[in-house]
Amino acid sequence: MLLDNLNLTLGDALMLALLLWLFIRAPWIMSALALLCVGGTLLILLPLDIYYSMLPLPLLGLGLGMLFHTLYQRRTAAPAAPVRATPGES
């Protein structure tokens, strides 16, 4: 079986747990970073030809666009108003 050859150390398990937690906590940013990593990896691994660079370049652009959009949304978001107690509450 495939799982018989799986050798996970404690560091590997912690890294997988951290990545899973980040995907749950910030899915938009982690998806953008995953697209950037996949696009960069494909750009490095595929041969230098215009036909083969058609997939990695849009992946890189989509990842960067998602990342910049998220950062822009966070910068332009209005700060939350403080919660005030109503009269009569202590």
C-alpha positions in Angstrom: 0.0 0.0 0.0 1.0 3.6 -0.4 0.5 4.4 3.2 3.1 1.8 4.3 5.9 3.9 2.8 4.7 7.1 4.4 7.3 8.3 6.9 6.1 11.4 8.8 8.3 12.8 11.5 7.0 15.2 14.2 8.3 18.2 12.3 6.5 17.1 9.1 3.3 16.6 11.1 3.6 20.0 12.7 4.3 21.7 9.4 1.1 20.0 7.9 -0.9 21.1 10.9 0.4 24.7 10.6 -0.5 24.8 6.9 -3.9 23.3 7.5 -4.5 25.9 10.3 -3.5 28.7 8.0 -5.7 27.5 5.2 -8.7 27.5 7.7 -7.7 30.8 9.3 -6.9 32.8 6.1 -8.1 30.8 3.0 -7.9 33.8 0.6 -4.3 34.6 1.3 -3.2 31.0 1.5 -4.9 30.3 -1.8 -3.1 33.2 -3.4 0.3 32.0 -2.0 -0.5 28.5 -3.2 -1.1 29.8 -6.7 2.1 31.8 -6.6 4.1 28.8 -5.5 2.5 26.5 -8.2 3.1 29.1 -10.9 6.7 29.7 -9.9 7.4 26.0 -9.7 5.9 25.3 -13.1 7.8 28.3 -14.5 11.1 26.8 -13.2 10.3 23.2 -14.1 8.8 23.6 -17.6 11.1 24.2 -20.6 11.6 27.8 -21.8 9.0 27.9 -24.6 6.1 30.3 -25.1 3.7 27.4 -25.3 4.7 26.0 -21.9 4.7 29.4 -20.1 1.0 30.0 -20.9 -0.1 28.2 -17.6 2.4 29.5 -15.0 2.2 33.2 -15.9 -1.6 33.4 -15.4 -1.2 31.4 -12.2 1.4 33.9 -10.9 -0.8 36.8 -12.0 -3.9 35.4 -10.4 -2.1 34.8 -7.1 -0.6 38.3 -7.1 -4.0 39.8 -7.9 -5.7 37.9 -5.1 -3.0 38.9 -2.7 -3.0 42.6 -3.7 -6.8 42.6 -3.6 -6.8 41.2 -0.1 -4.3 43.8 1.1 -6.2 46.6 -0.5 -9.5 45.5 1.1 -7.8 45.4 4.5 -6.3 48.9 4.1 -9.5 50.5 2.9 -11.8 48.8 5.4 -13.3 51.1 8.0 -12.2 50.4 11.6 -14.9 48.9 13.7 -16.8 51.3 16.0 -16.3 50.7 19.7 -19.2 49.1 21.5 -20.8 51.5 24.0 -22.9 50.5 26.9 -26.5 51.7 26.8 -27.8 53.9 29.7 -28.9 51.9 32.7 -26.3 49.1 32.2 -23.4 48.9 34.6 
